[in-house]
Amino acid sequence: MNNINKELTLPNGITIRNRIVKSAMSEALGDENNNPSQAHIDLFAQWGKGGAGILITGNTPVDRLHLEHAGNFVLDPDSDLEKVSALVEAGKVGGAKMLAQLSHAGRQTPERVNPNPTSISDVRLDLPGYGKPDPLTEEQIPGLIQKYINSAKIAQDVGFDGVEIHSAHGYLLSSSLSPRINTRTDRWGGEPLENRARLVLEVVRAVRAAVNPGFIVAVKLNTSDFQKGGFDHEESVRVAVMLEKEGVDFIEISGGNFEAPKAYTHAKKSGSTEIREAYFLEYAAAIKDALNIPLMVTGGFRSASVMNDAIETGKTDLIGIGRPFITEPGFAARLLSGEIERAPAIEESFPPGEDLPRGAVLGWFCTQIARVGKEGHADLEQSVVEGHQQYQTEIENITQRWVAANSQRA
Ligand SMILES: Cc1cc2nc3c(=O)[nH]c(=O)nc-3n(C[C@H](O)[C@H](O)[C@H](O)COP(=O)(O)O)c2cc1C
């Protein structure tokens, strides 16, 4: 049973050489004009040699005023296409397919980037550092959809093999699905679910129609927001079916958002000895059953045996993996060849989240991702708290540079 090495042909006829996908991880290595830096390109060069079937970029905004991080690289008419092409070329050097994760951060746009970001409603993110959003107007919607089209076409022109439209983790399209956040009473909100799904469906339809048939169009979707009154599992299954009808090539399943961060479970809870692998897999089974197109599940996969079994039992087709690509950018080739049975899982040795500052584990990985780009490898000796603090300093530096360069934009 060596399923992870099997090819997979997507609905649009494109074949992926194996089942391991590097899921999106915000690299935050863009410059103040939101173009890739050399470190950014070098990071993808490492991943490009690493054996994965697909590499998905971190959040790649379609709109400069709705970044997830001041250091995102943007795909829009002002992008430096030479730098973006160099990044794509670096990622594809070993035969992986490259997808750009198109996003609009909505109400999760940092306040310093945009104090009043556009969101689906005026419901503010319940965390410090995020401003009061302005609800998207009916008149703004065609322009918003056009931004996704523009970014997808640029991605195609510079050599990406496809795009993944980010509709998970609480960003604009994901927040639109949530009854808790999307309080609209027009055709873009409320009941039936088709209203809350309208925005992501229209974006997907428009992008699919604008690109070549061989260009991959995927969507990242929450299996649930894991919030009271949020987008839930039953609705997720229904939206996945709606997305399939729009000609999506695969759907990636994750979960949670900034207020309920569930995507990066990392350590055993105090008092428990068990670390659960592939924590969204059981939820994904119902989505997989309802679909004919391939499914990708991301979050906690580490053992080849668990991955092979998940494919064998029909729970997923593609295995999304994040953090191991930071601690060891080339681990996938070794896992695929059978040289190792487990992907590196340094996070399992970290203290439980409740014993650390909020977001510390994520901050540590963000610091290491930058190190891989700048120095060629992560610093596995750095403590979680130190790595997190370094990341806070780095965010401040990038944000200051961005604000100075973009003061006229907001
Ligand atoms: C440093 C870091 C940055 C991330 N950035 C993104 C992102 O830009 N877009 C996204 O969809 N998920 C992002 N994620 C989530 C990952 O894609 C993935 O869902 C998560 O890490 C769980 O998979 P893993 O257990 O294999 O790491 C990020 C995760 C990490 C650790």
The ligand as a Gaussian input file, in Angstrom:
#p B3LYP/6-31G(d) Opt

LIG

0 1
 C        3.566000      29.455000       9.415000
 C        2.234000      29.031000       8.853000
 C        1.587000      29.846000       7.940000
 C        0.364000      29.454000       7.394000
 N       -0.224000      30.229000       6.430000
 C       -1.315000      29.786000       5.782000
 C       -1.817000      30.483000       4.652000
 O       -1.256000      31.498000       4.206000
 N       -2.927000      29.990000       4.056000
 C       -3.552000      28.850000       4.490000
 O       -4.557000      28.458000       3.906000
 N       -3.088000      28.160000       5.547000
 C       -1.975000      28.583000       6.178000
 N       -1.442000      27.834000       7.185000
 C       -2.092000      26.554000       7.554000
 C       -1.458000      25.373000       6.816000
 O       -1.740000      25.396000       5.446000
 C       -1.996000      24.048000       7.382000
 O       -3.402000      24.039000       7.192000
 C       -1.646000      23.864000       8.860000
 O       -0.294000      24.180000       9.121000
 C       -1.912000      22.420000       9.319000
 O       -1.128000      21.496000       8.607000
 P        0.177000      20.802000       9.295000
 O       -0.316000      20.140000      10.563000
 O        0.663000      19.792000       8.309000
 O        1.134000      21.891000       9.571000
 C       -0.227000      28.224000       7.787000
 C        0.417000      27.417000       8.725000
 C        1.638000      27.795000       9.250000
 C        2.313000      26.875000      10.223000

